[in-house]
Amino acid sequence: MKAVLNILLFIVLSLFLLASENYGQMVKAGDNALGIFKYQDFSKANLCGSACHNDFFQQWKQSMMSQAYTHHWDEIEYFKLAVPHAEKDPVVAGVKAGCNGCHSPIAFLAGDVPPPTPDKMSMANESVNCDVCHTVTGFEGDTPFNFNFISSPGNVKYGPRENVDSPEHGVKKSDFLASAEFCGTCHNEKDPYGIWVKSTHLEWKEGPYSKQGVKCQTCHMTSSEGYTAAMGNKYSDARQHLFHGAHDPGKVKGTIELRIHPDINEAEPGERVKFTVALFNGKTGHKFPTGSVEDRIVWMHVEAVDAKGNVYHIPVDKKGFAGEEYTIGADALAYQDMGIALNDPNFKGVQRDGIPIGDRIFRMAYFDPQGRMTIQQWNTKSLGVDYRIGPRETKMETLTFSLPNNLPPGKLKVTAVLNYQKLVKPVADFLGVPEEESEIIKVNEHSTYVTILP
């Protein structure tokens, strides 16, 4: 009898220890979650989309969520720059695994780092798929950042509704899934030097929209009447899985309104005319640009066209604030720290901006440990002046144009254009990134007129 009790006690204790071990795995988050699961613990997206959730699956396939690992620039940045750099510098060694915490969470959680390149068609190519998001139960700590979500893969999927039945899996309601903090687990990032190199959620939290209950999902997962599953009920507020943002020209266009006006309506050749441009961010709940700010470039270009069709570029007036030199287009080299990954200690860098000299840039510069401007967020030790446009903020710019003495009489048309590129073109060209990543997207434009007198 005693032997039987001992056996039962051993079994109970073993089950308790096993459960404790599994629980310990489940609550691990961030860097500590590396390798705690296996690939087979997660379902592929096409399983979800094959019958029940085809509409959402098709939306997801066209979004950056489905391409977070396979997207051309992300692949080049990771394998050409991040991984080689991490292998040479112990300070940033963690990015070799850490990048995948958000770009291919399944690979990270399975401990497959670096994962196979996208052409190998491994499970890493699932990027941020259905099972990643719908098996998250919360986050660790007080602030969401650096993939500190808690992953609990299994037969239970979490969503925004309760009392839902599915023939395929269990369903539980999750308030966290519908929160901005859920997005913040990947859209906030601190680098190895403790610098906030991505802070989209924090920008939203500090801005006006968070106080009004307008969340990330309000704009990036818009709701409409529809079915969330083929065999389910029809809802008035079905969240669309669009995830449209910085890579969607339709989302970017019109983000900023701008208006330009002169200080005088009539002028003679040789006079000076001062133009004022108001730029208003009435669309984003965070700063513009946001996210990978080190890659992005937003700039205002102003041109005048006289009555004979001659074109004149008008540089922006300087304001004189500290760090302004990084917010005006210049003939300058930068990004020398790419030489670390490229095994070129004498790398001189590439053109910093690739835009007309004198144009105003709305950016926040990132600087490496040597104080040089960098596009490598993991190697950022300090930040420059934040000259981006905040939510509901209006920035005022002036441009003073000395009218040429030979300016013909008639209408002088002056146009201000705000442009956007996902990646600074000189960097894209140097690293062989497809042209679509550095295409110029016109955010907005506005024109005004001055009559040139004889």
Number of C-alpha atoms within 10 A of each C-alpha: 6 7 8 9 10 11 12 12 12 12 12 12 12 12 12 12 12 12 12 12 11 13 12 11 18 18 18 19 22 22 16 12 23 22 17 17 21 15 18 11 14 20 19 16 21 16 14 18 18 11 13 18 19 18 17 19 23 14 15 23 17 14 18 21 22 22 21 23 27 21 16 17 18 16 19 16 15 20 15 15 19 26 21 17 27 20 15 13 13 9 14 19 18 18 21 19 21 22 22 27 26 24 27 28 27 31 29 28 25 21 19 20 19 18 20 14 15 16 8 10 11 13 20 27 25 27 25 24 25 23 23 22 20 20 22 21 20 21 23 16 10 7 14 24 26 22 27 25 28 20 27 25 21 13 14 14 23 22 19 16 11 11 7 13 11 12 7 11 11 13 19 18 15 19 14 17 20 17 13 22 24 24 22 25 24 21 23 22 24 16 19 17 16 12 17 19 26 23 22 24 29 20 18 23 17 13 17 16 17 18 11 8 10 14 21 25 19 13 17 16 16 16 16 12 12 15 19 19 18 12 12 14 11 13 13 11 13 17 21 20 21 21 20 21 15 19 14 13 15 13 16 22 16 17 18 23 18 23 18 23 20 18 12 13 12 15 17 18 16 13 12 15 19 14 22 19 21 15 21 19 21 15 18 22 24 26 24 25 27 24 19 19 23 25 23 22 25 25 22 27 22 24 15 20 16 20 15 12 11 11 14 15 16 21 21 24 18 15 9 8 8 9 14 16 15 21 25 23 22 18 12 13 15 18 21 20 26 24 16 18 19 13 12 12 12 10 14 14 20 18 18 21 24 16 22 16 17 21 20 27 25 23 26 21 22 25 23 21 13 11 12 18 24 24 26 21 23 25 26 27 21 19 17 16 16 15 20 19 22 24 22 19 14 17 16 13 17 18 18 16 19 13 16 13 10 8 18 18 16 16 17 23 17 23 19 23 18 26 21 25 22 23 26 24 25 18 22 19 15 11 14 12 19 12 12 12 17 21 15 19 17 17 23 20 19 16 16 17 20 21 17 20 13 10
